[in-house]
Amino acid sequence: MPSSVTFDIPRDATAPHHARRAVENLCDRISPEVAHDVKLLVSELVTNSVKYGGEGALALNVKVTDARTLRVEVVDQGAGFVPAARNRPATEVGGWGLHLVETLSDRWGVYEGSTHVWFEIDGQGRVGDGR
């Protein structure tokens, strides 16, 4: 049965840790086959929110459709941004967050004019697919 939960995340250096723990609290609803990717992507997006999102509330919304299918949203009070492809050398540190989201999720996006980033994992085909 689908379920949704929202977590308030502190806007400080501990935010990625709190976001990963929030996902771990859903371990009874999320399959281990996708949990690692979800924690990694949540950590990356929350880190971006803390670094670039401005002041104010930071929320993590998770909607679980079934054990391997979910939608995650990270919402902050930033002014928004337009996603851009990474244009730095692969040897340069940082800047991999959205690339990871693109690679590991099935769909993702940004609500225009805000810093409300979402991704979806449709894990129905993931059993044994190497992810």
N, C-alpha and C positions, 0 to 999 in steps of 0.2 A: 504494500500500500504506500503511495507517495506520501512524503512528509517534508516539511520545510522547517528550518531553524535559522535564527539570526543570532550572531554573536557580536557583542561590542568589543572591539579590540583597542587596547590603549595605543595612543599615538606616541610611541617612544621606541627605543632600541629593542625592547622585549616583544614588540608587535609580531614579528615572524614566529617567534616561539609560541606565543599565545594562539596564533592562527593555526599552527600545526597541531597544538594540543586540542583545539576545538574540533579539528577533523578527526583526531584520534578518539575523541569522545563519541564519535559517530560509528565506531568500529563495529557495532552490532548491526549497522545498516549498510555499510560500505564493504564491498568485497576486497580482500587483500590484493587481488589482481589489479585494482585501480587505485587503492589507497595511497601507495607510494607516489604515483604521478600527481594525485590530487594534493597531497601535502607539499610536494615540490612546487607546483604551480601556485598554490595559495601563498606559500612563503615568498615567492618571487613577486607576486602582485602586491602583497601587503608591504614588502620592502619598498617597492616603487611608490606606494601611497605615502609611506612615512617620509621618503626622501623628497618627493615632488608634489605631494597633495595639499600642501598648505596646512592650515589649522582646522580644528573642529573634529567632529565625530568621524570614526572609521568603523565600518560595519562589514562583516562577512556573512553573506546569505548563502545557505546551501539548501537546495531542493533535491532530495533523493527520490528518484522514480522507482528504482529497484537497486539491488546490490551493486550493479555495475554501470548504472546509468544515472547521471546527475548533472545539475547545473549549479555553478558557483558564481557568485557576484561579489566583487570587492568595491565598496562605495565609500568615497571620502568627499571632502568639501573643497577639493581643488577646482581650478578654473577650467579643467579639461585639456585634452590634447588630441592630436591626430597621430595615430600609430604610423611609424615610419620603419622601413627596413633598416636593419643594422648596416652601417656603412663604414665600420672600423675594421682594422685587421683582426683576424681570428686570434692572434697572439695578444691582443690588448684585453686587459682585465675589465670585467663589467659589461653591462649592456646586453646580456643574454636573456633577460626575463621574458620579453615578448616573443623572442625567437623560440624559447622553450614552450611557451603557451601555444604558439603556432604549430610546433612539432608534435606535442604530446596530447593536445585536445583534438576533438573532432570538429568543433566549431568554436569561434570566439569573436568578440567584438567589443566596441566601446560605444556607449550611448553618446551621441553627438552633443558637444558643449558641456560635457561633465567628465569627471573622473570616476566613472561607473563602468568598470571593466568586468566582463563575464566570459566564462568558458563552459563548454559542455563536453562531457565524456559519455559517449554512447557505447558502453562496454559490452554490448551483446556479442560482438564479433571478436572480443579480445582474448578469449580463452585460448591459450597456446599460440597467440600471434606474435609473441616476442616482446610485447610491451610490458 
